[in-house]
């Protein structure tokens, strides 16, 4: 807890068994809640997470990185978190910076804080593939021009959010794939939330997960599309639910809502999920 604010670390996981323990060992004591959402892994991610004492939720099938984040944020907010920090369990980012990032939100300086691999100049030294570095710089420059922001990078997976951001963004309008991250950041800029950055070292290793070239290209095209939608909406030329406050937001009562209404997941954007060791109604 920082300044009376409950801090949650959420880990969207898929086949993270090799790096999960190293990641969890660096989570600072200021964190009140440690939550892992497993996107139907085929390795021992869930078993290791249980042994490490994490709150574990498991998707009944592989829904994708974006949908995993939706579940992460729902569960953290439902457990009473005021600030939620997303940490990838592949040990690419060090959780040692969680306290600093959460503190910037807890004391009202920012609403969103990003761990930037670019500010400290250590991206390439940390093993980031050169083509990814070049793409990162190009896409970031492109987005800064079209959004008017001045961020060092838009593509880090190490992020902290206030409860207010997570409750107000229309996150259920976002992609289930990797571009979810970029859409969420574009939404934060569009709706005027304050965004800060801290320098963060990065580690690329054989055990760490990384999307391949084809997925990277798909992500890049998604980033360009998101940016153009942002600009068209700002100019009043087109409307997108992605940038509409009336768009679908997180439902903290999504289990009971689905059960009482008999609606399917497509109606309520509900992801079938179970908590390890506990029977959860769906």
Beta strands, then each sheet from edge to edge (+ up, - down):
strand 1: 7-13
strand 2: 33-38
strand 3: 55-59
strand 4: 83-86
strand 5: 112-116
strand 6: 159-162
strand 7: 195-199
strand 8: 273-275
sheet 1: 7+ 5+ 6- 4+ 1+ 2+ 3+ 8-
end
